[in-house]
Structure formats: structure tokens, C-alpha cells
Amino acid sequence: MSENATAGQAQDTMPQLNALAQYTKDLSFENPNAPRSLSNQDGSAPNIQIQVNVNAQPIGGDDFEVELKLDGTAGTKPNLMFSFELNYAGVFRLRNIPQEHIGGVLMVECPRLLFPFARQIVANAVRDGGFPPLYMDPIDFLALYQQRVAELQGQQGKPS
């Protein structure tokens, strides 16, 4: 057997994660108190709250859609400066990944690949809304996944 054939066989059994597509499914930016909200009267930094959710679903064969949902606000009602919602998604192909690792790949590695693009979309939307761009800190998707798994295991362990 030739070296190329052996390399091809090894490639066929190696774990693979491929991003096939990335896209914005939904984007909303609200600036409800403009133009008043554009001038920060007291010079203090607004209270910024961000929620992160990740969902994944099979779409056929080895392909999965992974959604990264980011919801955020700056300020509080009635002085809300802005709010945003972004649902950014990707289609990923997983090959030769053991079944017990697929959840981790979908909920950790895929959103890790999507996040820099989603972060830039949010920064641009906030900037286009008249504010300095909001550059979110990196997100530890592994910690979020481990927390979610622990919550689910805790729920399963409770008597009904």
C-alpha cells in the first residue's frame, strides 16, 4: 500500500469539525431613548448585562446547526441606553467524533468558532446606534457547558 493511500485512510478516521456556513438568523438593536441616551450625563459607565445561550440541532447526516444567542442591555429602564439581541448560527459537519464527545463539540467548540464573528456584529450594531462599540470579553464556553451538564444531572437526581 502506498504512503498516500495510508494517509488517506488515516484522514478518513481522524476526528473532523468543519464549518460549512455562518449566518445571522436574527439581529435587533434598540435605542429607545435617543437622542437623550446618546449624551452620558454623569460620565459613569452604564450597567451592561449580557446573556449567552447556545443551542444545537441535527440537520441531517453529520451536519448540525449551532445557534449562539447573545442578548444585552446597557442601563436600566426608564433610562435604558440600548439593547440588542443577536442569533448567530453556523452549520458544522462532525465526522469520526465519538458519540460521547459530540455534545461537547457542539456546545463548546462550535460556539467558540462563532463567537468572534458575533462579537463583531454586536460591536458594529452598538457603534452604528451612536455609542462606542461594545467589545464583549471572551466567553468560557467550556465552563458554561459544564455548568449546564451539572444542572441537568442535579435535576435528574431529584426525586419527583
N, C-alpha and C positions, 0 to 999 in steps of 0.2 A: 504494500500500500504506500502511496506517495505521501510526502510530508504535507502537501496541500490538502489531500483527502483527509488526513488525520486532523489537521487544523480545522477543516470544515465540519467534521463530526464533533470536535470539541466545541465549536461555536454553536452547534445545534443543541447542545446540552447545557451551555452556560446560562445562568440567570440573566434575563434581559428586561430592561424597563425602557420603553420608547415613548416619547411624547409625540403623538400623531397630530394634535391640533390644540390650540389655546384660543379662548374667545371670551368676550364679555357677554354674559347672559342677561344681566340687568345692572343698571347704574342709575342711581338717583342722588342728586345733590340739592339740598335746600338751604337757602339763605333767607329765612323768613323775616328778619328784621332789618334788611338792607334798606337804605344806606346807613342807618344808625349803627348797625352792628360792625360796620367797616372801620369805625373810629373807636379804638380801645380807649375808653375814657380814663380809666385809672392806671393804665400801663401794666396791669398784672396779667400773668399768663392765664388763659382760660382753663377751666377744668375739662380735660379731654377724656372721654370714655370710649373704649373700643371693645367690641365683642367679636370673637372669631368662632366660626363653625366650619366644619369640614364634613361633606357628605360624599359617598361614593356609591355607584351602582353599575352593575354589569350592563353592557350594551350589545354583547354578542361575542362568542368565541373567547379570545384572550383580551378583549378590549373592555375598558371601564371608563366611565365618565366620573371625574372628581371635581366637586364644586368647593371653592373656597369663598365663604361668605364673610364679609367684613362690614360691620355696622358701627358707626361712630357719631359722636356729638361733641361739640365744643360749647361750653357754657350750659346753663340750665334755663328752663322756662321760668319766667317770661322773657329772659334775656338770652335766649339761645342764639349763638353766633351762626353756627351752621350744623348740618347733619348730613350724613352720607350713608348709602347702602350700596355695596358692590357685591355682585355674584359673578365671580370669575371662574371659569371652568377649563378643563382640558380633557382630552381623550388620550388615554395611556394604554399601551399594549404591554402585558406582562407575560413573559414566556419563561418556562422552566423554573418557576419560583414555587417552592414547596407551599402546599395549601396553608400550613400554619403561619406562614410569613406574609401571605397576601394582604391581610388586614393591615399589618404594619406598613407595608409598602404603600398601600393606597392612602392611608391616613397620616403618614409621616413623610415619606419621600416625595410623593406626588404634590402635596401642598407646598412642600419646601421648594420644589421647582417652579410652582405657580406664583409664590409669594412676591418675588422681586418685581414681576410684571404688574401684579395687583397693587403693590405699594406705589408704583409709579403712576398708575391710573388715579389712585386716590390723591396723591400729591398734586397732580395736574388739575384735578377737579377742584380741589381746595384753592389752589392758586388762581384758577380761572374764575372762582367765586369771589375774588378780591382779597384773599388772605395770603399770608406767607404759606408756601407749600408745607403740608403735613407729611413728614417722613417718619413713618412708623418704625419702631425698633424691631429688630428681627424677632421672630416668634419661634419658640421651642416647641415644635410640633410633636416631638417625642414625649415631652412632659405632658402635653395635652392629651395625647393618646393613652399614655399610662394612667393618667387621672381618670379618663373615661372608662377604661377597662376595669379599674379598681371600683368605680361607682357601679358598673354593671354587675361585677362579681358580688358586691355588697348587697345589691338588690336581689340577686338570685339566692343568696344565703339567708335572706329574711323569711321567716315563716309567714304564710298567707293567712 
